[in-house]
Amino acid sequence: MLKYIAISALALLCACTQKDQKKHMSIPPTPAQLVQAQAGDVREYISTMGTTASLNSVNIVPEVSGKIVSINFEQGARVKKGDVLAVIDQRPYKAALMQAQGTLLQAQAQLKIDELSVERNRKLAKDGYVDKQTFDALIAKVEVDKGVVEAAKAALETAQINLDWCSVKAPVDGKAGFYNTNLGNFVAAGSTVLTTIENVDELYVDFVVPSQRLFDVMQVMNKNGGKIEVDVSYIEDDYSAKRTRKASVETVLNKIRYESGTAVLRGRLGNSDGMFWPNQPVMVKVNLEKIDGSVLVPDICVQLNALGPYVYVASPVKDGVYKISMRQVQKGQLFGDMRAIRGVEPGAQVVLRVSQLRLQAGPFVYATTQNGEIIGADGKLVTTREGMAAFMAKAASVADELRAQAMRQSQKPSSPTADKNAGSGAAQK
């Protein structure tokens, strides 16, 4: 299509040259892509980095020492609270339990004998046949026996606990990790990590915001019952749009990190489908207040000069020709590939792409598609050769007329006073 445009333009120029070589050559307007500025209902936001963490992250450490005789879970499998993950050799602990049971029976028997002895001697002591000191010793021995029985019961309870600990159970629901030790290995109580369990159905997301923006975040939280909603997504551009989920934030760390000047916040993220994983780096967008009166244009439209950011605004003139002018704007936040700006009204035609070099012939353009197809004054594509030739002829004529008007305006005296002063200067010379 660009080829057709070039051929048509060349044919038109050649025809003009053949008719009158003395006339100047017409210069058509510059092709440009135009987009319409849109009114947007958007929110101010803070974009930051974060990390996911498991709600429950547990190292499975045996409470007793011994040899592993059974491993009852698969690596990476989901486990339930109370599932037996591994079994430690129980024989020494069963023997200790039996010994504790025997010791308790002995202590209870001795207590029974001494209690009977006290009862037999109670009447004799009352009648004076047994001296008081001997009877008091019998009573004291019963109290000692009671203490021995309690100690034996405690030893029996300890032996039972140690035996129960031989069955290493899952303390929480979650996903098991790798085997850190294998069947037959000896494990030490309180030090050997058999595996880990991570809760992946719901995650924490921890992230930071600049300390100077914490007040803005807290304002929104106070208006929403102490909560704020954030968007959590993958950090990779290819996945960030389709792998995004909302999280609810209620917790703010009680102090600023002095070294980095940031505040730390924590949210909870539903993850029943396993989209995210513990310790995964993520992008976090903190949604703040709505921005009233926002106007959105493609970010590529916004350029920079000595006065700051600006855009080219196109105003229709005639026959599909537009005159463009530079408009300084206030640059706002980026929303995808769209930029929020102030200084342009919704619905205004903004230049997306145009050749800066060709604009030297005048700030006049006509609209084209991304592929270079001409968009006529009626907003429809011009597809035929004849139509393109006619459009270019009209467009060139309008551009010539606009240039002539601009030339006449530049040649007019600026004011009567200026003309008078200029005449006085000439007379003095």
C-alpha positions as CSV (number, residue, x, y, z in Angstrom):
1,M,0.0,0.0,0.0
2,L,2.9,2.4,0.8
3,K,4.1,1.6,-2.7
4,Y,0.8,2.7,-4.2
5,I,0.9,5.9,-2.2
6,A,4.4,6.7,-3.4
7,I,3.5,6.0,-7.0
8,S,0.4,8.2,-6.8
9,A,2.3,11.1,-5.2
10,L,5.0,10.9,-7.8
11,A,2.5,10.9,-10.6
12,L,0.7,13.9,-9.2
13,L,4.0,15.8,-8.9
14,C,5.1,14.9,-12.4
15,A,1.7,16.1,-13.8
16,C,2.0,19.4,-12.0
17,T,5.5,19.8,-13.3
18,Q,4.4,19.1,-16.9
19,K,1.6,21.6,-16.7
20,D,3.6,24.5,-15.5
21,Q,7.4,24.3,-14.9
22,K,7.4,27.8,-13.5
23,K,5.1,27.0,-10.6
24,H,6.6,25.7,-7.4
25,M,6.3,22.0,-6.6
26,S,3.4,21.1,-4.2
27,I,4.4,19.3,-1.0
28,P,1.8,17.0,0.4
29,P,1.2,16.7,4.2
30,T,3.1,14.2,6.3
31,P,1.5,10.9,7.0
32,A,0.9,10.3,10.7
33,Q,-0.8,7.8,13.0
34,L,-3.4,9.4,15.2
35,V,-5.1,8.1,18.3
36,Q,-7.9,9.4,20.4
37,A,-7.2,10.5,24.0
38,Q,-9.4,8.5,26.3
39,A,-11.1,9.4,29.6
40,G,-9.9,6.8,32.1
41,D,-11.2,5.5,35.4
42,V,-7.9,4.6,37.0
43,R,-6.2,4.5,40.4
44,E,-3.0,5.9,41.6
45,Y,-0.7,3.0,42.5
46,I,2.7,2.0,43.9
47,S,4.7,-0.6,42.0
48,T,7.2,-2.6,44.0
49,M,8.8,-6.0,44.5
50,G,7.8,-8.6,47.0
51,T,8.3,-12.2,48.0
52,T,5.9,-15.0,48.8
53,A,6.1,-17.0,52.0
54,S,4.3,-20.1,53.4
55,L,1.8,-19.5,56.2
56,N,3.2,-22.7,57.8
57,S,6.8,-23.7,57.1
58,V,7.9,-26.5,59.4
59,N,11.1,-28.4,59.7
60,I,10.4,-32.0,60.6
61,V,12.9,-32.8,63.4
62,P,12.7,-36.1,65.4
63,E,12.2,-35.7,69.2
64,V,14.1,-39.0,69.9
65,S,17.3,-40.5,68.6
66,G,17.5,-43.8,66.7
67,K,17.6,-45.6,63.4
68,I,15.0,-44.8,60.7
69,V,13.1,-48.1,60.0
70,S,10.3,-46.7,57.9
71,I,9.6,-43.6,55.7
72,N,5.9,-43.3,54.9
73,F,5.7,-40.2,52.5
74,E,6.6,-39.4,49.0
75,Q,8.8,-36.4,48.2
76,G,6.7,-33.5,47.1
77,A,3.5,-35.2,48.2
78,R,0.7,-33.4,50.1
79,V,0.4,-34.6,53.7
80,K,-2.3,-34.1,56.4
81,K,-1.9,-33.1,60.0
82,G,-1.3,-36.3,62.0
83,D,0.1,-38.4,59.1
84,V,3.0,-40.6,60.1
85,L,5.9,-39.5,58.0
86,A,8.6,-41.8,59.4
87,V,9.2,-44.4,62.1
88,I,12.2,-44.6,64.4
89,D,13.3,-48.0,65.8
90,Q,10.8,-48.5,68.7
91,R,12.5,-51.4,70.5
92,P,14.7,-49.5,72.9
93,Y,11.7,-47.2,73.8
94,K,9.3,-50.1,74.3
95,A,11.8,-51.7,76.7
96,A,12.2,-48.4,78.6
97,L,8.4,-48.2,78.8
98,M,8.2,-51.8,80.2
99,Q,10.9,-50.9,82.8
100,A,9.0,-47.8,83.8
101,Q,5.8,-49.9,84.2
102,G,7.7,-52.4,86.5
103,T,9.2,-49.6,88.6
104,L,5.8,-48.1,89.1
105,L,4.3,-51.4,90.2
106,Q,7.1,-51.9,92.7
107,A,6.6,-48.4,94.1
108,Q,2.8,-48.9,94.4
109,A,3.3,-52.3,96.1
110,Q,5.8,-50.8,98.6
111,L,3.3,-47.9,99.3
112,K,0.5,-50.5,100.0
113,I,2.7,-52.4,102.4
114,D,3.7,-49.3,104.3
115,E,0.1,-48.0,104.5
116,L,-1.0,-51.4,106.0
117,S,1.8,-51.2,108.5
118,V,0.6,-47.7,109.6
119,E,-3.0,-49.0,110.0
120,R,-1.9,-52.0,112.1
121,N,0.2,-49.8,114.4
122,R,-2.3,-46.9,114.8
123,K,-4.3,-48.6,117.6
124,L,-1.1,-49.9,119.3
125,A,0.4,-46.4,119.3
126,K,-2.9,-45.0,120.7
127,D,-2.8,-47.6,123.6
128,G,0.9,-46.8,124.2
129,Y,2.3,-50.2,123.0
130,V,4.2,-48.4,120.2
131,D,6.1,-45.3,121.0
132,K,5.2,-42.1,119.1
133,Q,8.6,-41.8,117.3
134,T,8.3,-45.2,115.8
135,F,4.7,-44.5,114.6
136,D,5.7,-41.2,113.1
137,A,8.5,-42.9,111.2
138,L,6.0,-45.3,109.7
139,I,3.8,-42.4,108.6
140,A,6.7,-40.6,107.1
141,K,7.7,-43.7,105.2
142,V,4.3,-43.8,103.6
143,E,4.7,-40.2,102.4
144,V,8.1,-41.1,100.9
145,D,6.5,-44.1,99.1
146,K,3.9,-41.8,97.6
147,G,6.7,-39.6,96.2
148,V,8.3,-42.6,94.7
149,V,5.1,-43.6,93.1
150,E,4.6,-40.2,91.5
151,A,8.2,-40.3,90.2
152,A,7.6,-43.7,88.7
153,K,4.4,-42.4,87.1
154,A,6.4,-39.5,85.6
155,A,9.0,-41.9,84.3
156,L,6.3,-44.1,82.8
157,E,4.7,-41.0,81.1
158,T,8.1,-40.0,79.7
159,A,8.7,-43.5,78.4
160,Q,5.3,-43.5,76.7
161,I,6.0,-40.0,75.1
162,N,9.4,-41.2,73.8
163,L,7.7,-44.3,72.3
164,D,5.0,-42.1,70.7
165,W,7.7,-39.9,69.3
166,C,9.2,-42.8,67.4
167,S,6.3,-42.2,65.0
168,V,7.3,-38.9,63.4
169,K,4.0,-37.2,62.5
170,A,3.1,-34.1,60.4
171,P,2.2,-31.2,62.7
172,V,0.3,-29.3,59.9
173,D,-1.2,-29.8,56.5
174,G,1.0,-29.0,53.6
175,K,3.4,-30.1,50.9
176,A,6.4,-32.3,51.9
177,G,9.9,-31.5,50.7
178,F,12.8,-33.7,49.8
179,Y,14.2,-36.5,51.9
180,N,17.1,-35.2,54.0
181,T,17.9,-38.6,55.4
182,N,17.2,-42.1,54.1
183,L,16.0,-45.4,55.5
184,G,18.4,-47.0,57.9
185,N,20.2,-43.8,58.9
186,F,20.6,-42.9,62.5
187,V,19.0,-39.6,63.4
188,A,19.7,-37.4,66.4
189,A,16.9,-35.9,68.5
190,G,16.5,-32.1,68.0
191,S,19.1,-31.8,65.2
192,T,18.4,-34.0,62.2
193,V,15.9,-32.5,59.7
194,L,14.0,-35.3,58.0
195,T,12.1,-33.0,55.6
196,T,10.1,-29.8,55.5
197,I,6.4,-29.1,55.1
198,E,5.2,-25.9,53.4
199,N,1.6,-24.7,53.3
200,V,1.1,-23.7,49.7
201,D,-2.7,-23.3,49.6
202,E,-2.4,-19.9,51.1
203,L,0.7,-17.7,51.1
204,Y,2.0,-14.5,52.7
205,V,3.2,-11.9,50.3
206,D,5.8,-9.5,51.9
207,F,6.7,-6.3,50.1
208,V,8.1,-2.8,50.8
209,V,6.9,0.7,49.9
210,P,8.9,3.9,50.2
211,S,8.5,5.4,53.7
212,Q,7.2,8.7,52.3
213,R,4.3,6.8,50.6
214,L,3.3,4.8,53.7
215,F,1.0,7.6,54.8
216,D,-0.9,7.3,51.5
217,V,-1.2,3.6,52.0
218,M,-2.4,4.0,55.6
219,Q,-5.0,6.5,54.5
220,V,-6.6,4.0,52.1
221,M,-6.4,1.2,54.7
222,N,-8.2,3.4,57.3
223,K,-11.0,4.1,54.8
224,N,-11.4,0.4,54.1
225,G,-11.5,-1.1,57.6
226,G,-7.8,-1.6,58.0
227,K,-7.3,-3.4,54.7
228,I,-5.9,-2.6,51.3
229,E,-6.0,-4.6,48.1
230,V,-2.8,-5.3,46.0
231,D,-2.2,-7.0,42.7
232,V,0.4,-9.8,42.9
233,S,1.9,-11.0,39.6
234,Y,4.9,-12.7,38.1
235,I,7.9,-10.5,37.5
236,E,8.4,-11.9,34.0
237,D,6.8,-9.6,31.4
238,D,5.5,-12.6,29.4
239,Y,3.5,-13.9,32.4
240,S,2.7,-10.8,34.4
241,A,-0.6,-10.1,32.7
242,K,-2.1,-13.6,32.8
243,R,-0.6,-14.7,36.1
244,T,-2.0,-12.0,38.5
245,R,-4.0,-12.4,41.7
246,K,-5.3,-10.0,44.3
247,A,-4.1,-10.2,47.9
248,S,-5.5,-8.5,51.0
249,V,-3.1,-6.6,53.2
250,E,-3.7,-6.0,56.9
251,T,-0.3,-6.0,58.5
252,V,2.3,-3.2,58.5
253,L,5.6,-3.7,60.2
254,N,5.8,-1.5,63.3
255,K,9.0,0.4,62.2
256,I,10.7,1.7,59.1
257,R,13.8,0.0,57.8
258,Y,16.3,2.8,58.3
259,E,18.9,1.4,55.9
260,S,16.6,1.4,52.9
261,G,14.0,3.9,54.0
262,T,11.2,1.5,53.3
263,A,8.1,0.2,55.2
264,V,7.3,-3.5,55.1
265,L,3.8,-4.8,54.6
266,R,2.4,-8.3,54.6
267,G,-0.7,-9.6,52.8
268,R,-2.5,-13.0,52.4
269,L,-2.8,-14.6,49.0
270,G,-5.2,-17.4,48.1
271,N,-3.3,-20.1,46.2
272,S,-5.4,-23.2,46.0
273,D,-4.4,-23.8,42.3
274,G,-0.6,-23.4,43.0
275,M,0.0,-20.4,40.8
276,F,2.6,-19.1,43.2
277,W,5.2,-20.9,45.3
278,P,6.8,-20.1,48.6
279,N,9.9,-17.8,48.4
280,Q,9.0,-16.7,44.8
281,P,9.9,-13.1,43.9
282,V,6.8,-11.3,42.6
283,M,5.6,-7.9,41.4
284,V,3.2,-6.0,43.7
285,K,1.0,-3.1,42.7
286,V,-0.6,-1.3,45.7
287,N,-3.9,0.3,44.6
288,L,-4.5,3.7,46.1
289,E,-7.0,6.5,45.5
290,K,-8.8,7.0,42.2
291,I,-7.4,9.7,39.9
292,D,-10.3,12.0,38.9
293,G,-10.3,13.5,35.4
294,S,-7.6,11.2,34.0
295,V,-6.9,11.2,30.3
296,L,-5.0,8.3,28.8
297,V,-2.8,8.1,25.7
298,P,-0.3,5.6,24.5
299,D,3.0,6.2,26.4
300,I,4.8,6.5,23.1
301,C,2.9,9.7,22.3
302,V,4.5,11.5,25.2
303,Q,7.8,13.2,24.3
304,L,10.2,15.5,26.1
305,N,11.6,18.9,25.3
306,A,13.3,21.7,27.4
307,L,10.0,22.7,28.9
308,G,9.0,19.1,29.9
309,P,6.7,16.4,28.5
310,Y,4.5,17.2,25.5
311,V,2.3,15.6,22.9
312,Y,1.3,16.6,19.3
313,V,-2.4,17.4,19.1
314,A,-4.0,17.2,15.6
315,S,-6.8,19.5,14.7
316,P,-8.8,18.8,11.5
317,V,-8.6,21.4,8.8
318,K,-10.2,20.2,5.5
319,D,-10.3,17.2,3.2
320,G,-8.6,14.8,5.8
321,V,-5.8,17.2,6.5
322,Y,-4.9,18.0,10.1
323,K,-2.7,20.7,11.6
324,I,-0.7,19.6,14.5
325,S,0.5,21.7,17.4
326,M,2.8,21.0,20.4
327,R,0.9,20.7,23.7
328,Q,2.9,20.7,27.0
329,V,1.3,18.2,29.4
330,Q,1.7,16.9,33.0
331,K,2.9,13.3,32.9
332,G,1.2,10.8,35.2
333,Q,1.5,7.1,36.0
334,L,1.8,4.3,33.5
335,F,-1.1,1.8,33.1
336,G,0.1,-1.0,30.9
337,D,1.2,0.8,27.7
338,M,-1.1,3.8,28.4
339,R,0.1,7.0,30.2
340,A,-2.1,9.3,32.3
341,I,-1.6,12.9,31.3
342,R,-3.1,16.3,32.1
343,G,-3.4,19.1,29.6
344,V,-5.3,17.3,26.8
345,E,-9.1,16.9,26.6
346,P,-10.7,13.4,26.2
347,G,-11.4,12.8,22.6
348,A,-8.6,14.9,21.2
349,Q,-6.6,13.4,18.3
350,V,-3.0,12.8,19.5
351,V,-0.1,11.9,17.1
352,L,1.2,8.4,17.8
353,R,3.9,8.3,15.1
354,V,5.1,10.9,12.6
355,S,8.3,11.7,10.8
356,Q,10.0,14.7,12.5
357,L,12.1,15.3,9.4
358,R,9.1,15.6,7.1
359,L,7.4,18.0,9.5
360,Q,10.0,20.6,8.5
361,A,7.8,21.2,5.4
362,G,5.0,22.3,7.7
363,P,2.9,21.0,10.6
364,F,0.3,19.4,8.4
365,V,-0.5,15.7,8.4
366,Y,-3.0,13.2,7.1
367,A,-4.1,10.1,9.0
368,T,-2.8,6.6,8.2
369,T,-3.0,3.2,9.7
370,Q,-0.1,1.3,11.1
371,N,0.5,-0.2,7.7
372,G,0.5,3.2,5.9
373,E,-3.0,3.0,4.5
374,I,-4.7,6.4,4.0
375,I,-7.6,7.3,6.2
376,G,-9.9,9.6,4.4
377,A,-11.8,12.6,5.7
378,D,-14.8,10.3,6.4
379,G,-12.7,8.0,8.5
380,K,-12.7,5.2,6.0
381,L,-9.7,3.6,4.3
382,V,-8.8,4.8,0.8
383,T,-7.9,1.7,-1.1
384,T,-8.0,2.4,-4.8
385,R,-5.3,4.0,-6.8
386,E,-7.7,6.6,-8.1
387,G,-8.9,7.4,-4.7
388,M,-5.4,7.7,-3.3
389,A,-4.3,10.0,-6.2
390,A,-7.4,12.2,-5.6
391,F,-6.9,12.3,-1.9
392,M,-3.2,13.3,-2.2
393,A,-4.0,16.0,-4.7
394,K,-6.6,17.6,-2.4
395,A,-4.3,17.1,0.6
396,A,-1.4,18.8,-1.2
397,S,-3.6,21.7,-2.2
398,V,-4.8,22.2,1.4
399,A,-1.2,22.0,2.7
400,D,-0.1,24.6,0.1
401,E,-3.0,26.9,1.1
402,L,-2.1,26.6,4.8
403,R,1.6,27.3,4.0
404,A,0.6,30.4,2.0
405,Q,-1.6,31.6,4.9
406,A,1.2,31.1,7.3
407,M,3.6,33.0,5.0
408,R,1.1,36.0,4.8
409,Q,0.7,36.0,8.5
410,S,4.5,36.1,9.1
411,Q,4.8,39.1,6.6
412,K,2.2,41.2,8.4
413,P,3.5,44.0,10.6
414,S,3.1,43.1,14.3
415,S,1.3,46.3,15.2
416,P,0.8,49.9,14.0
417,T,3.2,51.2,16.6
418,A,5.9,48.8,15.3
419,D,5.3,50.0,11.8
420,K,5.6,53.7,12.9
421,N,8.8,53.0,14.7
422,A,10.2,51.2,11.7
423,G,9.3,54.2,9.4
424,S,10.9,56.6,11.8
425,G,14.1,54.6,11.8
426,A,14.2,54.6,8.0
427,A,13.7,58.4,7.8
428,Q,16.5,59.0,10.3
429,K,18.8,56.9,8.1
